[in-house]
Amino acid sequence: MSLLPTVLITGASSGIGTVYAERFARRGHDLVLVARDTARLETLAARLRQDTGVAVDVLPADLTQRADLANVETRLRDDTRIGILINNAGVAQSGGFTDQSADSIEHLVTLNTLALTRLAAAIAPRLANAGEGAIVNIGSVVGLAPELGMTVYGATKAFVLFLSQGLSLELSPKGVYVQAVLPAATRTEIWERAGIDINTLPEVMDVGELVDAALVGFDRREPVTIPPLHVAERWDTLEGSRQGLLSDLRQAQAAERYRA
């Protein structure tokens, strides 16, 4: 039996999730693969078992369905072998806010925020009690940029970043590492499913390069990893400005410019 923690990966049937599965299997971790497409999961699991010798469990689930989500939550709470959660499952959609249906918005918000949060909540108490483990939440640089025009998607990814930063403050003193990974455009199926032609995007990162960079950040225990950010000081400046803003918020009185 592997002494390394088992890794549960959502959205594992394609794209970023598949590459995470391949990389952790090569590192010797047993896996639990979660996605809707059972056939693709089984094919991936069989290949990884053969290529790496690790144990791979398949857990089919549609995380927008409460019963399926509850099954994955139960596995995270009860299976003490699972020490790393890769919260990768997500969806995007095309069109402006006024073009999107209420049902499509609900589906996106449910998967990108509610399911991700519930899965983190399912494993976090056990990891905190054990004093070790990791939660990796896949966000997006779109969450930093309303100008990109993906309003609801970007809002969910801003939520993922905030949640990850808050969890890091709460859980890191208890030995649990929380990482937010913020990709830019990455060559995955999410674009086609959203009705967006990936070939219209100016620059697109290969998914293997994205995950490999994210794992460098994981090994360094970075709280926020932004693989496409070439000038790291930009993030440091943003964080410094945010801290300065917080220090200048005085609650007792409105700012002078708002007084009649």
C-alpha positions as CSV (number, residue, x, y, z in Angstrom):
1,M,0.0,0.0,0.0
2,S,1.2,3.5,-0.9
3,L,2.4,5.6,2.0
4,L,1.5,8.7,-0.1
5,P,-2.0,10.2,0.3
6,T,-4.7,9.3,-2.1
7,V,-5.7,12.1,-4.4
8,L,-9.4,12.8,-5.3
9,I,-9.7,14.7,-8.5
10,T,-13.0,16.2,-9.8
11,G,-13.5,16.8,-13.5
12,A,-11.0,14.0,-14.1
13,S,-12.3,12.7,-17.4
14,S,-10.6,15.3,-19.6
15,G,-8.4,18.4,-19.7
16,I,-6.8,19.7,-16.5
17,G,-8.3,16.9,-14.4
18,T,-6.9,14.2,-16.6
19,V,-3.4,15.7,-16.5
20,Y,-3.5,16.1,-12.8
21,A,-4.4,12.4,-12.6
22,E,-1.5,11.4,-14.8
23,R,1.0,13.6,-12.9
24,F,0.0,12.4,-9.4
25,A,-0.1,8.7,-10.6
26,R,3.5,9.2,-11.8
27,R,4.4,10.4,-8.4
28,G,3.0,7.2,-6.9
29,H,-0.3,8.5,-5.5
30,D,-3.4,6.3,-5.6
31,L,-6.4,8.1,-7.1
32,V,-10.1,8.6,-6.9
33,L,-11.4,10.0,-10.2
34,V,-14.7,11.9,-10.3
35,A,-16.6,13.0,-13.4
36,R,-19.9,12.4,-15.2
37,D,-18.5,10.3,-18.0
38,T,-18.0,6.8,-16.6
39,A,-16.6,5.3,-19.8
40,R,-13.9,7.9,-20.1
41,L,-13.1,7.6,-16.4
42,E,-12.7,3.8,-16.7
43,T,-10.5,4.1,-19.8
44,L,-8.2,6.6,-18.0
45,A,-8.2,4.5,-14.8
46,A,-7.2,1.4,-16.7
47,R,-4.4,3.2,-18.5
48,L,-3.0,4.7,-15.3
49,R,-3.1,1.4,-13.5
50,Q,-1.2,-0.3,-16.3
51,D,1.3,2.6,-16.8
52,T,2.1,3.4,-13.1
53,G,0.8,0.5,-11.0
54,V,-1.2,2.8,-8.6
55,A,-4.7,2.0,-7.4
56,V,-7.4,4.0,-9.2
57,D,-11.0,4.1,-8.1
58,V,-13.7,5.5,-10.4
59,L,-16.5,7.5,-8.8
60,P,-19.0,8.7,-11.4
61,A,-20.9,11.8,-10.3
62,D,-22.7,14.8,-11.7
63,L,-21.7,17.4,-9.0
64,T,-24.7,19.6,-9.9
65,Q,-27.0,16.8,-8.6
66,R,-27.3,16.7,-4.8
67,A,-27.4,12.9,-4.5
68,D,-24.2,12.5,-6.6
69,L,-22.5,15.4,-4.7
70,A,-23.4,13.8,-1.4
71,N,-21.8,10.6,-2.5
72,V,-18.5,12.3,-3.1
73,E,-18.7,14.3,0.1
74,T,-19.2,11.0,2.0
75,R,-16.1,9.6,0.3
76,L,-14.1,12.6,1.3
77,R,-15.3,12.6,4.9
78,D,-14.9,8.8,5.5
79,D,-11.9,7.7,3.4
80,T,-8.9,8.5,5.6
81,R,-6.5,7.6,2.8
82,I,-7.6,10.7,0.8
83,G,-5.3,13.5,1.7
84,I,-5.4,15.7,-1.3
85,L,-8.5,17.2,-3.0
86,I,-8.2,18.7,-6.5
87,N,-11.3,20.8,-6.9
88,N,-11.2,21.0,-10.7
89,A,-14.7,20.4,-12.1
90,G,-16.1,23.6,-13.6
91,V,-18.0,25.0,-16.6
92,A,-18.0,28.2,-18.6
93,Q,-20.6,29.6,-21.0
94,S,-20.6,32.0,-23.9
95,G,-22.7,35.1,-24.4
96,G,-23.4,38.2,-22.3
97,F,-25.3,38.2,-19.1
98,T,-28.6,39.2,-20.7
99,D,-28.2,36.4,-23.2
100,Q,-27.9,33.6,-20.6
101,S,-30.8,31.7,-19.2
102,A,-31.5,31.6,-15.5
103,D,-31.1,27.8,-15.7
104,S,-27.7,28.0,-17.3
105,I,-26.6,30.5,-14.8
106,E,-27.8,28.3,-11.9
107,H,-25.9,25.3,-13.4
108,L,-22.7,27.3,-13.7
109,V,-22.9,28.8,-10.2
110,T,-23.8,25.4,-8.7
111,L,-20.9,23.6,-10.2
112,N,-18.2,26.3,-10.0
113,T,-19.0,27.5,-6.4
114,L,-21.5,25.4,-4.4
115,A,-20.1,22.0,-5.3
116,L,-16.5,23.1,-4.9
117,T,-17.2,24.6,-1.5
118,R,-19.2,21.6,-0.2
119,L,-16.4,19.3,-1.3
120,A,-13.8,21.4,0.5
121,A,-16.1,21.5,3.5
122,A,-16.4,17.7,3.5
123,I,-12.6,17.1,3.7
124,A,-11.3,20.1,5.6
125,P,-12.3,19.1,9.2
126,R,-10.7,15.7,8.8
127,L,-7.5,17.1,7.3
128,A,-7.3,19.8,10.1
129,N,-7.7,17.1,12.7
130,A,-5.0,15.1,11.1
131,G,-2.7,18.1,10.8
132,E,-1.9,17.5,7.2
133,G,-3.3,17.4,3.7
134,A,-4.0,19.8,0.8
135,I,-7.0,21.3,-1.1
136,V,-6.3,22.7,-4.6
137,N,-9.0,24.9,-6.1
138,I,-8.9,25.6,-9.8
139,G,-9.9,29.3,-10.4
140,S,-9.1,31.5,-13.3
141,V,-7.5,34.8,-14.2
142,V,-10.9,35.8,-15.5
143,G,-11.9,36.2,-11.8
144,L,-9.5,39.2,-11.8
145,A,-10.8,40.8,-14.9
146,P,-14.4,41.8,-15.5
147,E,-13.2,43.5,-18.6
148,L,-13.0,40.1,-20.3
149,G,-16.7,40.0,-20.5
150,M,-17.4,36.6,-18.9
151,T,-19.4,38.1,-16.0
152,V,-20.9,35.1,-14.2
153,Y,-18.0,32.7,-14.9
154,G,-15.6,35.4,-13.7
155,A,-17.6,36.0,-10.6
156,T,-17.5,32.3,-9.7
157,K,-13.8,32.3,-10.2
158,A,-13.4,35.4,-8.0
159,F,-15.3,33.5,-5.4
160,V,-12.9,30.5,-5.8
161,L,-9.9,32.8,-5.2
162,F,-11.4,34.5,-2.1
163,L,-12.5,31.2,-0.7
164,S,-9.1,29.7,-1.2
165,Q,-7.4,32.7,0.5
166,G,-9.7,32.5,3.4
167,L,-9.3,28.8,3.8
168,S,-5.6,29.2,3.7
169,L,-5.7,31.7,6.6
170,E,-7.9,29.3,8.6
171,L,-6.3,26.0,7.7
172,S,-2.6,26.6,7.2
173,P,-2.0,27.0,11.0
174,K,-3.5,23.5,11.3
175,G,-1.2,22.0,8.8
176,V,-3.5,22.0,5.8
177,Y,-2.2,23.5,2.6
178,V,-4.7,25.4,0.3
179,Q,-3.7,26.4,-3.2
180,A,-5.7,28.5,-5.7
181,V,-4.5,27.9,-9.3
182,L,-5.4,30.6,-11.7
183,P,-5.1,29.6,-15.4
184,A,-5.6,31.8,-18.3
185,A,-6.9,30.3,-21.6
186,T,-5.9,26.7,-21.6
187,R,-6.5,24.1,-24.3
188,T,-9.3,22.0,-22.8
189,E,-12.8,21.0,-23.8
190,I,-14.4,23.7,-21.6
191,W,-14.3,26.1,-24.5
192,E,-16.1,23.9,-27.0
193,R,-18.7,22.9,-24.4
194,A,-19.3,26.6,-23.8
195,G,-19.8,27.3,-27.5
196,I,-16.5,29.2,-27.8
197,D,-14.1,28.6,-30.7
198,I,-10.7,28.3,-29.0
199,N,-9.0,29.2,-32.2
200,T,-10.3,32.7,-31.9
201,L,-8.4,33.3,-28.6
202,P,-5.0,35.0,-29.1
203,E,-2.9,32.8,-26.8
204,V,-3.7,29.4,-25.3
205,M,-1.6,27.4,-23.0
206,D,-1.1,23.7,-23.4
207,V,-2.8,21.8,-20.5
208,G,0.3,19.8,-19.6
209,E,2.3,23.0,-19.3
210,L,-0.4,24.5,-17.1
211,V,-0.6,21.6,-14.7
212,D,3.2,21.2,-14.5
213,A,3.5,24.8,-13.5
214,A,0.7,24.5,-11.0
215,L,2.5,21.5,-9.4
216,V,5.7,23.6,-9.1
217,G,3.6,26.0,-7.1
218,F,2.1,23.1,-5.2
219,D,5.5,21.8,-4.2
220,R,6.6,25.3,-3.2
221,R,3.4,25.6,-1.1
222,E,2.3,28.8,-2.9
223,P,-1.1,30.0,-1.7
224,V,-1.9,31.4,-5.2
225,T,-0.3,30.1,-8.3
226,I,-0.8,32.0,-11.6
227,P,1.1,30.0,-14.3
228,P,0.7,32.6,-17.1
229,L,1.9,35.5,-15.0
230,H,5.4,36.2,-16.1
231,V,6.1,39.2,-13.8
232,A,5.4,37.8,-10.3
233,E,5.9,41.2,-8.7
234,R,2.6,42.3,-10.3
235,W,0.7,40.0,-8.0
236,D,2.8,41.1,-5.0
237,T,2.0,44.7,-5.9
238,L,-1.7,43.9,-6.1
239,E,-1.7,42.2,-2.7
240,G,0.3,45.0,-1.2
241,S,-2.3,47.6,-2.5
242,R,-5.1,45.5,-1.1
243,Q,-3.5,45.3,2.3
244,G,-3.0,49.1,2.1
245,L,-6.7,49.6,1.3
246,L,-7.7,47.4,4.2
247,S,-5.6,49.5,6.6
248,D,-7.3,52.7,5.3
249,L,-10.9,51.5,5.9
250,R,-12.3,53.3,9.0
251,Q,-15.8,52.2,9.8
252,A,-17.0,54.9,12.3
253,Q,-17.4,57.7,9.7
254,A,-18.1,58.0,6.1
255,A,-15.3,59.3,4.0
256,E,-15.1,63.1,3.6
257,R,-16.0,63.0,-0.1
258,Y,-19.4,61.4,0.8
259,R,-20.5,64.1,3.3
260,A,-22.9,66.7,2.3
